[in-house]
Amino acid sequence: MIAFDVLWVYVGVGIVLGILVSTLIFIASSRGKRVESSNQAYIDGLRSLLDGDTVAGAGKLRQAVSEDTDNIDAYIRLGDLLRKSGNTTRALRVHNSLLQRRSLPKDVRARVKRSLYEDLKKQGDLPVATDVLQELISLDPKDPYLRRELLRLYEKRGMWQQAIDTMRRLVDRRNEEGRQKMATYQANVGVTLLKKGKEEEGLRHLRSALKVDKDCVPALIHLGDASYSKRDVDEAISYWKRVVESSPKYAFLTLNRIEKALFDQGKFSETKELYEDFLAENEGNVFVHDALARIYMKMGKTDNAIAEYRKALEIDPYLPSAKVGLARIYSGIGHHEDALNELMTEIKGLTKVVKQYRCTRCGHESKEFQWVCPACGETESFAV
C-alpha cells in the first residue's frame, strides 16, 4: 500500500501538471487566434495594395506586424509603402530594424537590403546607398539591374572612372555591339567632362573611346569640335567627314559643322562635291538633300536648290528647313503665291509634328540629342 503522505505528493504533482497543461493550451490557442488574425490582416493588406488602395493597405500591414512580429514580408512591404508615401525616415527605421535580426535567412536579408538601398537613394544618401548596393552585388554578381543602379550612382556622384569600369562589366566587348556601347558611353563621359570645363580629362576619354571603336560618333564629333576651337580646321573636317562616311544616319549632326568650316576657307565647291558624293551612295538621306539645297542657293543655282528641297520633302513632307527654303526661293523670284503655299503647309505641318528626339528603347523624349538615354541608360538609342 502507498503511504498517505506519498499519495498526497502524487496528487499535488498531478494538480501542478494539470494547471501547466491548461496554461499551455490556453497560450497556444490565444497565439493561434492572434496569428490567424494577423494572417487575415496581412492578406487584406495585400488585397488593398493590388486594388491600388495604398492607404488601406498600409493600415492592414501595420495591424499585421503588430499582431505578429515574425511576419517579415509585412514589415518589408510596410517600409516600402512608407518610402513611397514620402516618409523615408520611418522606412529606413523599419528596414534597419529587420537587419538587426540575426535569424533572417540569406535571401530575406538580401531582399531587405534592396529595400534599404531604395530608402537611402530616395533620401539622397548616395555614399551609403553605394555601399549597400556593392554588398548586394557581392551576393549576386550577375544581376544586371544592380550593376546599372551602381552605374547611375557613380554618375550622380561624378565618379566617372568607376562608372566606366562598371559599364565594362555590363557589356560584352568581344562583339561589335558591345564595343560600340562601351565607346559611346566613354565618349559621353568625355563630353560631360568637357561641359564641366575639364578639357584635358574630357579629351582623354574621347580618345580612349576611339581606341575601343574607331567609328565612335560622339568621339569623332567632339574631337572635331576641339580641333576647330584650336583653329585646326583641316583636322576638324577630317573628324566630321568620318561621321558622314561611317555613320550616315548621324550625318545631320555634322553637316552644319562641315559646311561652316569649309565656308570659312572659301571652299564652296568642295562642300557641294562632298554632299553629291555622299548622296550617290545614300540617296535617301533627307538631311544631306536639305544641306545640298542650301549650298546651291548660296552658289546662285536656284533650279538645283529647288530640286534638292523637293527630294528632301519627298522623304519628309514636314521638314521645316526645306519648306522655309523653298518659300524663300519662290519669294525671291517673285512667285509669292507659291511661297505662301509652302509657308502654309509648313504651319499645318507644325500642328501635326513636333520635332523631338526619342529613345527607341523606353520612349523618353528630349529636345536635345542624347548619346546615353538619361531615363533608361541605353546608348545610341535616340532617333528623330
DRENPA-135421 format. One record per residue: x, y, z of N, C-alpha, C in turn. Coordinates in steps of 0.1 Angstrom, whole numbers, padded with zeros to 4 digits, always signed. Example, Ala and Ser with C-alpha at 12.3 -4.5 7.8 and 13.67 -1.06 7.14 Angstrom:
+0132-0057+0078+0123-0045+0078+0132-0033+0078;+0128-0022+0071+0137-0011+0071+0129+0000+0079;
//
This chain:
+0008-0012+0000+0000+0000+0000+0009+0013+0000;+0003+0023-0006+0011+0035-0007+0008+0044+0006;+0018+0049+0011+0016+0057+0023+0008+0069+0020;+0001+0074+0031-0008+0085+0029-0001+0098+0024;+0011+0101+0030+0018+0113+0027+0024+0112+0012;+0027+0100+0008+0032+0098-0006+0021+0101-0016;+0009+0096-0012-0003+0098-0020-0005+0112-0023;-0004+0121-0012-0006+0135-0014+0004+0141-0023;+0016+0136-0023+0027+0141-0032+0022+0139-0046;+0017+0127-0050+0013+0124-0063+0001+0132-0067;-0008+0135-0058-0019+0143-0061-0015+0157-0064;-0005+0162-0056+0000+0176-0058+0006+0178-0072;+0015+0168-0075+0022+0168-0088+0012+0168-0099;+0001+0160-0098-0009+0159-0108-0016+0172-0110;-0019+0179-0099-0026+0192-0100-0017+0202-0107;-0004+0202-0103+0005+0212-0110+0006+0209-0125;+0007+0196-0128+0008+0193-0142-0005+0197-0150;-0016+0195-0143-0029+0199-0149-0029+0213-0152;-0025+0221-0142-0025+0236-0144-0016+0240-0156;-0004+0234-0156+0006+0237-0166+0001+0234-0180;-0005+0222-0182-0010+0218-0195-0021+0228-0199;-0030+0231-0190-0041+0240-0193-0036+0254-0197;-0026+0258-0190-0019+0271-0193-0014+0271-0208;-0006+0260-0211+0000+0259-0224-0011+0258-0235;-0022+0251-0232-0033+0250-0242-0039+0264-0244;-0040+0272-0233-0046+0285-0234-0037+0294-0242;-0024+0294-0239-0014+0302-0246-0014+0299-0261;-0014+0286-0264-0013+0281-0278-0026+0286-0286;-0037+0284-0279-0050+0288-0286-0050+0303-0288;-0046+0311-0278-0046+0325-0279-0036+0330-0290;-0024+0324-0291-0015+0327-0301-0020+0324-0315;-0027+0312-0315-0033+0308-0328-0043+0318-0333;-0051+0323-0324-0061+0333-0328-0054+0346-0332;-0043+0350-0325-0035+0362-0329-0029+0360-0343;-0023+0348-0345-0016+0346-0358-0027+0345-0369;-0038+0339-0366-0049+0338-0376-0054+0353-0380;-0055+0361-0369-0059+0375-0371-0049+0382-0379;-0036+0380-0376-0025+0387-0383-0025+0383-0397;-0027+0370-0400-0027+0365-0414-0038+0371-0422;-0050+0373-0415-0061+0379-0422-0058+0393-0426;-0052+0401-0416-0048+0415-0418-0038+0416-0429;-0029+0407-0429-0018+0406-0440-0024+0404-0453;-0033+0394-0454-0040+0391-0467-0048+0403-0472;-0056+0409-0462-0064+0421-0466-0055+0433-0470;-0043+0434-0464-0034+0444-0468-0029+0442-0482;-0026+0430-0486-0021+0427-0499-0032+0430-0510;-0045+0426-0506-0056+0428-0515-0058+0443-0518;-0057+0451-0507-0058+0466-0509-0047+0471-0518;-0035+0466-0516-0024+0471-0525-0027+0467-0539;-0031+0455-0542-0035+0451-0555-0046+0459-0561;-0055+0464-0553-0066+0472-0557-0062+0487-0559;-0049+0490-0555-0044+0503-0556-0047+0512-0545;-0052+0507-0534-0056+0515-0522-0044+0514-0512;-0034+0522-0514-0022+0521-0505-0024+0525-0491;-0034+0534-0489-0037+0539-0475-0042+0527-0467;-0053+0520-0473-0059+0509-0466-0048+0498-0464;-0040+0496-0475-0030+0485-0475-0020+0488-0463;-0016+0500-0462-0006+0503-0451-0012+0501-0438;-0025+0505-0436-0031+0502-0423-0032+0488-0419;-0036+0479-0429-0037+0465-0426-0023+0459-0424;-0013+0463-0431+0001+0458-0428+0006+0462-0414;+0002+0474-0410+0006+0478-0396-0001+0469-0386;-0014+0466-0388-0021+0457-0380-0014+0443-0380;-0010+0438-0391-0004+0425-0392+0009+0424-0385;+0018+0434-0385+0031+0434-0379+0029+0436-0364;+0018+0443-0360+0016+0445-0345+0011+0432-0339;+0004+0424-0347-0001+0411-0341+0008+0400-0343;+0018+0401-0353+0027+0390-0355+0041+0396-0359;+0050+0398-0350+0063+0404-0352+0072+0395-0361;+0068+0383-0364+0076+0375-0372+0072+0375-0387;+0062+0383-0390+0058+0385-0404+0067+0394-0411;+0078+0389-0416+0089+0397-0422+0084+0404-0435;+0076+0397-0443+0072+0402-0456+0063+0415-0453;+0055+0414-0443+0046+0425-0440+0055+0437-0436;+0065+0435-0428+0074+0446-0424+0081+0452-0436;+0086+0444-0445+0093+0449-0457+0083+0458-0465;+0071+0452-0468+0061+0459-0476+0057+0472-0469;+0056+0472-0456+0052+0484-0449+0062+0495-0451;+0075+0491-0449+0086+0500-0451+0086+0506-0465;+0084+0498-0475+0083+0502-0489+0072+0513-0491;+0061+0510-0485+0049+0519-0486+0052+0532-0479;+0059+0532-0468+0063+0544-0461+0072+0553-0470;+0082+0546-0476+0091+0553-0485+0083+0560-0497;+0075+0552-0503+0067+0557-0515+0058+0568-0511;+0054+0569-0499+0045+0579-0495+0052+0592-0490;+0066+0591-0490+0074+0602-0486+0080+0602-0472;+0076+0591-0465+0082+0590-0451+0094+0581-0451;+0105+0586-0457+0117+0579-0459+0124+0575-0446;+0123+0585-0436+0130+0582-0423+0124+0570-0416;+0111+0569-0416+0104+0557-0410+0107+0545-0418;+0107+0546-0431+0110+0534-0439+0124+0529-0436;+0134+0538-0434+0147+0534-0430+0147+0527-0417;+0139+0532-0407+0139+0526-0394+0133+0512-0395;+0123+0510-0402+0117+0497-0403+0126+0487-0409;+0133+0490-0421+0142+0481-0428+0155+0479-0420;+0160+0489-0413+0172+0487-0405+0169+0478-0393;+0157+0480-0387+0153+0471-0376+0153+0456-0380;+0148+0454-0392+0148+0440-0396+0162+0434-0398;+0171+0442-0402+0185+0437-0404+0192+0434-0391;+0186+0439-0380+0192+0436-0366+0189+0421-0362;+0180+0415-0369+0176+0401-0366+0186+0391-0372;+0193+0384-0364+0203+0375-0368+0198+0363-0375;+0185+0360-0372+0179+0347-0377+0174+0349-0391;+0175+0360-0397+0170+0362-0411+0177+0353-0421;+0170+0346-0429+0176+0338-0440+0184+0347-0450;+0194+0341-0457+0202+0349-0465+0194+0356-0476;+0184+0349-0482+0177+0355-0493+0168+0367-0488;+0162+0365-0476+0154+0375-0470+0162+0387-0466;+0174+0385-0461+0183+0396-0457+0186+0404-0470;+0189+0397-0481+0192+0404-0494+0180+0413-0498;+0168+0407-0496+0156+0415-0500+0154+0427-0492;+0157+0426-0479+0156+0438-0470+0166+0448-0474;+0178+0444-0478+0189+0453-0482+0185+0460-0495;+0178+0454-0504+0173+0460-0516+0164+0472-0512;+0155+0469-0503+0145+0480-0499+0153+0491-0492;+0163+0487-0484+0171+0497-0477+0178+0506-0487;+0183+0500-0497+0190+0507-0508+0181+0518-0514;+0168+0514-0517+0159+0523-0523+0156+0534-0513;+0155+0531-0500+0153+0542-0490+0164+0552-0490;+0177+0547-0490+0188+0556-0490+0189+0564-0503;+0186+0558-0514+0186+0566-0527+0176+0577-0526;+0164+0573-0521+0153+0583-0520+0157+0595-0511;+0164+0591-0500+0168+0601-0490+0180+0610-0496;+0187+0605-0506+0198+0612-0511+0211+0609-0505;+0212+0598-0497+0224+0594-0490+0232+0585-0500;+0238+0591-0510+0243+0583-0521+0256+0575-0516;+0265+0580-0508+0276+0572-0504+0272+0559-0497;+0263+0560-0487+0258+0548-0480+0250+0539-0489;+0242+0545-0498+0235+0537-0508+0245+0529-0517;+0256+0535-0521+0266+0528-0529+0272+0516-0521;+0274+0518-0508+0280+0507-0500+0270+0495-0500;+0257+0498-0497+0247+0488-0496+0246+0481-0510;+0246+0489-0521+0245+0483-0534+0257+0473-0537;+0269+0477-0533+0280+0469-0535+0279+0456-0527;+0273+0457-0515+0271+0444-0507+0261+0435-0515;+0251+0441-0521+0241+0433-0528+0247+0427-0541;+0256+0434-0547+0263+0429-0559+0272+0417-0555;+0278+0418-0543+0287+0407-0539+0279+0394-0536;+0266+0396-0533+0257+0384-0531+0252+0379-0544;+0250+0388-0554+0245+0384-0567+0253+0391-0578;+0265+0387-0581+0274+0395-0591+0268+0396-0605;+0259+0387-0609+0254+0386-0623+0241+0394-0625;+0236+0401-0615+0224+0408-0616+0226+0421-0623;+0221+0422-0636+0224+0434-0644+0217+0447-0638;+0205+0445-0632+0198+0456-0626+0207+0463-0615;+0213+0455-0607+0222+0461-0596+0234+0468-0602;+0240+0462-0613+0251+0469-0619+0247+0482-0625;+0235+0483-0632+0231+0495-0638+0228+0506-0627;+0222+0501-0616+0220+0510-0605+0233+0516-0600;+0243+0508-0599+0256+0512-0594+0262+0522-0604;+0260+0520-0617+0264+0529-0627+0258+0543-0625;+0245+0543-0623+0238+0556-0621+0243+0563-0609;+0246+0556-0598+0251+0562-0586+0264+0568-0588;+0273+0561-0595+0286+0567-0598+0285+0579-0607;+0276+0579-0616+0274+0591-0625+0269+0603-0616;+0259+0600-0607+0254+0611-0599+0265+0617-0590;+0274+0608-0586+0285+0613-0577+0297+0618-0584;+0296+0618-0598+0308+0622-0606+0320+0613-0605;+0318+0601-0602+0329+0591-0601+0330+0584-0615;+0336+0591-0624+0335+0587-0638+0343+0575-0641;+0355+0573-0636+0363+0561-0638+0356+0549-0633;+0350+0550-0621+0343+0539-0615+0331+0535-0624;+0324+0546-0630+0313+0544-0638+0317+0536-0651;+0328+0540-0657+0333+0533-0669+0337+0519-0666;+0343+0516-0654+0347+0503-0650+0334+0494-0649;+0324+0500-0643+0311+0493-0641+0305+0490-0655;+0305+0500-0664+0300+0498-0678+0307+0486-0685;+0320+0485-0683+0327+0474-0689+0322+0460-0685;+0317+0459-0672+0311+0447-0668+0297+0444-0673;+0291+0455-0678+0277+0453-0683+0277+0449-0698;+0287+0452-0705+0287+0449-0720+0297+0438-0723;+0295+0432-0734+0304+0421-0739+0312+0428-0750;+0325+0431-0747+0333+0438-0756+0340+0429-0766;+0336+0416-0766+0341+0407-0776+0333+0408-0789;+0322+0414-0789+0314+0416-0801+0313+0431-0805;+0310+0434-0817+0310+0448-0822+0300+0457-0814;+0288+0451-0812+0277+0459-0805+0282+0463-0791;+0289+0454-0784+0294+0457-0770+0304+0467-0771;+0313+0467-0781+0324+0477-0782+0318+0490-0785;+0308+0491-0794+0301+0504-0797+0295+0510-0784;+0288+0502-0777+0282+0507-0764+0292+0512-0755;+0303+0504-0753+0314+0509-0744+0320+0522-0749;+0323+0523-0762+0329+0535-0767+0319+0547-0766;+0307+0545-0769+0297+0556-0768+0296+0561-0754;+0296+0551-0744+0294+0555-0730+0307+0563-0726;+0319+0559-0729+0331+0566-0725+0331+0579-0732;+0327+0580-0744+0327+0593-0751+0317+0603-0745;+0306+0597-0740+0296+0606-0733+0302+0611-0720;+0309+0603-0713+0316+0608-0701+0326+0619-0705;+0333+0617-0716+0342+0628-0721+0335+0641-0724;+0323+0640-0730+0315+0652-0734+0310+0659-0721;+0306+0651-0711+0301+0656-0698+0312+0664-0691;+0324+0658-0692+0336+0665-0685+0340+0678-0693;+0339+0678-0706+0342+0690-0714+0332+0701-0710;+0319+0697-0708+0309+0707-0704+0312+0713-0690;+0318+0705-0682+0322+0710-0669+0335+0717-0668;+0341+0719-0680+0353+0727-0681+0366+0719-0679;+0365+0705-0678+0376+0697-0676+0381+0691-0689;+0387+0700-0697+0391+0698-0711+0401+0686-0712;+0411+0686-0705+0422+0676-0707+0416+0662-0704;+0409+0661-0693+0403+0648-0689+0392+0644-0699;+0384+0653-0703+0374+0650-0713+0379+0645-0726;+0390+0652-0731+0396+0648-0744+0403+0634-0743;+0408+0631-0731+0414+0618-0729+0404+0607-0730;+0392+0609-0725+0381+0599-0726+0376+0598-0740;+0376+0609-0748+0372+0608-0762+0382+0600-0770;+0394+0602-0768+0405+0595-0775+0404+0580-0771;+0402+0577-0758+0401+0563-0754+0389+0556-0761;+0378+0564-0762+0366+0558-0769+0369+0554-0783;+0377+0562-0790+0381+0559-0804+0390+0547-0805;+0397+0544-0794+0406+0532-0794+0397+0519-0793;+0386+0521-0786+0376+0510-0785+0368+0508-0797;+0364+0519-0804+0356+0519-0816+0361+0530-0825;+0368+0528-0835+0374+0538-0844+0363+0547-0850;+0350+0542-0851+0340+0550-0857+0330+0556-0847;+0334+0557-0835+0326+0562-0824+0321+0576-0827;+0308+0578-0830+0303+0591-0835+0305+0603-0825;+0301+0601-0812+0303+0613-0803+0317+0617-0801;+0326+0607-0802+0341+0610-0800+0346+0617-0812;+0342+0613-0824+0346+0620-0837+0341+0634-0837;+0328+0636-0833+0322+0649-0834+0329+0659-0825;+0331+0655-0812+0336+0664-0802+0351+0666-0803;+0358+0656-0808+0372+0658-0811+0374+0668-0823;+0365+0667-0832+0364+0677-0843+0362+0691-0838;+0352+0692-0828+0349+0705-0822+0362+0710-0815;+0369+0702-0808+0381+0706-0801+0391+0711-0811;+0393+0704-0822+0403+0708-0832+0399+0722-0838;+0386+0723-0841+0381+0735-0847+0383+0747-0837;+0381+0745-0825+0383+0756-0815+0398+0760-0814;+0407+0751-0818+0421+0754-0818+0426+0759-0832;+0416+0761-0841+0418+0766-0854+0425+0756-0863;+0425+0743-0860+0430+0733-0868+0418+0728-0877;+0414+0736-0887+0402+0733-0894+0403+0720-0902;+0414+0718-0908+0416+0705-0916+0413+0693-0908;+0419+0693-0896+0418+0681-0887+0403+0680-0883;+0397+0691-0880+0383+0691-0876+0374+0685-0887;+0376+0690-0899+0368+0685-0910+0370+0670-0912;+0383+0665-0910+0386+0651-0912+0378+0642-0902;+0377+0647-0890+0369+0640-0880+0354+0640-0884;+0349+0651-0888+0334+0652-0891+0331+0644-0903;+0340+0644-0913+0338+0636-0925+0337+0621-0922;+0344+0617-0913+0344+0602-0909+0330+0599-0904;+0323+0608-0897+0310+0605-0893+0301+0603-0905;+0302+0612-0914+0293+0611-0926+0296+0598-0934;+0308+0594-0935+0312+0582-0943+0309+0569-0935;+0311+0569-0922+0309+0556-0915+0296+0555-0908;+0289+0566-0905+0276+0565-0899+0266+0575-0905;+0261+0572-0917+0252+0581-0924+0240+0586-0917;+0235+0578-0908+0223+0582-0901+0225+0593-0891;+0238+0596-0888+0242+0607-0879+0248+0618-0887;+0246+0618-0900+0252+0629-0908+0247+0642-0904;+0234+0643-0900+0227+0656-0897+0234+0663-0885;+0242+0655-0877+0249+0661-0866+0262+0668-0870;+0267+0665-0882+0280+0671-0886+0279+0680-0899;+0268+0679-0906+0267+0687-0919+0269+0702-0917;+0263+0708-0907+0264+0722-0904+0278+0725-0900;+0285+0716-0893+0298+0719-0889+0308+0719-0901;+0306+0709-0909+0315+0708-0921+0313+0720-0930;+0300+0724-0932+0296+0735-0941+0303+0748-0936;+0302+0750-0923+0307+0763-0918+0322+0763-0919;+0329+0751-0916+0343+0751-0917+0348+0753-0931;+0342+0747-0941+0346+0748-0955+0343+0763-0960;+0332+0768-0955+0328+0782-0959+0339+0792-0954;+0343+0789-0942+0354+0797-0936+0366+0797-0944;+0368+0786-0952+0380+0786-0960+0377+0789-0975;+0364+0793-0977+0360+0797-0991+0359+0785-1000;+0357+0773-0995+0356+0761-1003+0342+0757-1006;+0334+0765-1013+0320+0762-1016+0319+0749-1025;+0328+0749-1035+0326+0738-1045+0330+0724-1038;+0339+0725-1028+0343+0712-1021+0332+0707-1013;+0324+0717-1007+0313+0713-0999+0302+0706-1008;+0299+0712-1019+0290+0707-1029+0294+0693-1033;+0307+0691-1037+0311+0678-1041+0310+0667-1030;+0313+0672-1018+0312+0662-1007+0298+0657-1005;+0288+0666-1006+0274+0662-1004+0269+0654-1016;+0274+0657-1028+0270+0650-1040+0275+0636-1040;+0288+0634-1036+0294+0621-1035+0287+0613-1024;+0283+0619-1014+0276+0612-1003+0263+0607-1008;+0255+0616-1015+0242+0612-1020+0242+0601-1030;+0254+0600-1037+0255+0589-1047+0254+0576-1041;+0257+0575-1028+0257+0562-1021+0245+0562-1011;+0240+0573-1007+0230+0574-0997+0219+0583-1001;+0212+0579-1012+0202+0588-1018+0191+0592-1009;+0188+0583-0999+0176+0586-0991+0179+0594-0978;+0190+0601-0978+0193+0609-0966+0188+0623-0967;+0177+0625-0960+0170+0638-0961+0178+0650-0957;+0186+0648-0948+0194+0660-0943+0205+0664-0952;+0210+0655-0960+0221+0659-0970+0214+0666-0982;+0202+0661-0986+0195+0668-0997+0192+0682-0992;+0188+0684-0980+0185+0697-0975+0198+0706-0974;+0209+0700-0970+0221+0707-0969+0226+0711-0983;+0225+0702-0993+0230+0705-1006+0221+0716-1012;+0208+0716-1009+0200+0727-1014+0205+0740-1009;+0209+0741-0997+0214+0754-0991+0227+0758-0999;+0235+0748-1002+0248+0751-1009+0244+0757-1023;+0235+0751-1030+0231+0755-1043+0225+0770-1042;+0218+0772-1032+0212+0786-1030+0224+0796-1029;+0234+0793-1021+0245+0802-1019+0253+0804-1031;+0253+0794-1040+0260+0794-1053+0252+0801-1064;+0239+0804-1060+0231+0811-1070+0224+0801-1080;+0225+0788-1077+0219+0778-1086+0205+0774-1081;+0195+0783-1084+0182+0782-1079+0175+0769-1083;+0175+0766-1095+0168+0754-1100+0173+0741-1093;+0187+0740-1091+0192+0729-1084+0188+0729-1070;+0187+0740-1063+0183+0741-1049+0168+0737-1048;+0160+0741-1057+0145+0737-1057+0145+0722-1058;+0152+0716-1067+0152+0701-1070+0156+0694-1057;+0166+0699-1050+0171+0692-1038+0161+0693-1027;+0155+0705-1025+0145+0707-1015+0133+0698-1018;+0129+0696-1031+0118+0687-1034+0121+0673-1031;+0134+0669-1033+0138+0655-1029+0137+0653-1014;+0141+0663-1007+0141+0662-0992+0126+0661-0988;+0117+0668-0994+0103+0668-0990+0096+0655-0994;+0101+0648-1004+0096+0635-1008+0098+0625-0997;+0110+0627-0990+0114+0618-0979+0107+0622-0966;+0106+0635-0963+0100+0640-0951+0091+0652-0955;+0078+0650-0957+0069+0661-0962+0068+0673-0952;+0073+0671-0940+0071+0682-0930+0085+0687-0925;+0095+0685-0933+0108+0691-0930+0108+0706-0930;+0109+0712-0918+0107+0727-0918+0117+0735-0926;+0130+0731-0925+0140+0738-0932+0138+0738-0947;+0133+0727-0953+0131+0726-0967+0119+0734-0971;+0108+0734-0963+0097+0743-0966+0100+0757-0966;+0107+0762-0956+0111+0776-0955+0121+0779-0966;+0130+0770-0969+0140+0773-0980+0133+0775-0993;+0123+0766-0996+0115+0768-1009+0107+0781-1009;+0101+0784-0997+0094+0797-0996+0103+0809-0999;+0115+0809-0994+0125+0820-0997+0128+0821-1012;+0130+0809-1018+0134+0809-1032+0122+0815-1040;+0110+0810-1038+0098+0815-1045+0096+0829-1043;+0098+0834-1031+0096+0848-1028+0106+0857-1035;+0118+0851-1036+0129+0859-1042+0128+0860-1057;+0121+0850-1063+0119+0851-1078+0105+0856-1082;+0098+0861-1072+0085+0867-1074+0073+0858-1075;+0075+0845-1071+0064+0836-1071+0058+0836-1057;+0051+0847-1054+0047+0849-1040+0036+0839-1036;+0028+0835-1045+0017+0826-1042+0023+0812-1038;+0033+0808-1046+0040+0795-1043+0047+0796-1029;+0053+0808-1027+0059+0810-1014+0049+0809-1002;+0038+0815-1004+0028+0814-0994+0023+0800-0992;+0021+0793-1002+0016+0779-1001+0026+0770-0993;+0039+0772-0996+0049+0765-0988+0048+0768-0973;+0047+0781-0971+0046+0785-0956+0034+0780-0950;+0023+0780-0957+0010+0775-0951+0011+0760-0948;+0017+0752-0957+0018+0738-0954+0028+0736-0943;+0038+0745-0942+0047+0744-0931+0040+0746-0917;+0031+0756-0917+0024+0759-0905+0015+0747-0901;+0008+0741-0911+0000+0729-0909+0008+0718-0904;+0020+0717-0910+0029+0706-0905+0033+0707-0891;+0035+0720-0886+0039+0722-0873+0028+0718-0863;+0016+0718-0867+0005+0714-0858+0004+0699-0858;+0010+0692-0867+0009+0677-0868+0021+0671-0862;+0033+0677-0864+0045+0671-0860+0054+0680-0851;+0057+0676-0840+0066+0683-0831+0080+0676-0831;+0090+0682-0837+0103+0675-0838+0109+0674-0824;+0111+0661-0820+0119+0658-0808+0127+0646-0810;+0137+0644-0802+0145+0632-0802+0138+0622-0792;+0137+0610-0796+0130+0600-0788+0139+0587-0786;+0140+0582-0774+0147+0570-0772+0139+0558-0777;+0145+0550-0786+0138+0539-0792+0136+0527-0782;+0142+0528-0771+0141+0517-0761+0130+0520-0751;+0130+0532-0745+0120+0535-0734+0110+0546-0738;+0112+0553-0749+0103+0563-0753+0106+0577-0748;+0116+0578-0740+0119+0592-0734+0122+0602-0745;+0116+0614-0744+0118+0624-0754+0126+0636-0748;+0134+0641-0758+0143+0652-0754+0144+0662-0766;+0145+0675-0763+0147+0685-0773+0161+0685-0778;+0170+0679-0770+0184+0678-0773+0188+0664-0776;+0197+0662-0786+0201+0648-0789+0210+0643-0778;+0207+0631-0774+0215+0624-0763+0222+0612-0768;+0234+0610-0763+0241+0597-0767+0238+0586-0757;+0235+0589-0745+0231+0579-0735+0218+0584-0729;+0207+0576-0730+0194+0580-0726+0194+0582-0711;+0190+0594-0706+0190+0597-0692+0180+0589-0684;+0170+0584-0691+0159+0576-0684+0163+0562-0682;+0167+0555-0693+0170+0540-0692+0185+0537-0693;+0193+0546-0697+0208+0543-0698+0212+0537-0711;+0203+0535-0721+0207+0529-0733+0216+0538-0741;+0226+0533-0748+0235+0541-0757+0230+0541-0771;+0232+0552-0778+0228+0554-0792+0214+0550-0795;+0205+0553-0786+0191+0549-0788+0182+0560-0793;+0187+0572-0794+0179+0584-0798+0178+0585-0813;+0165+0588-0817+0163+0590-0832+0154+0602-0833;+0153+0607-0845+0145+0619-0848+0130+0615-0848;
//
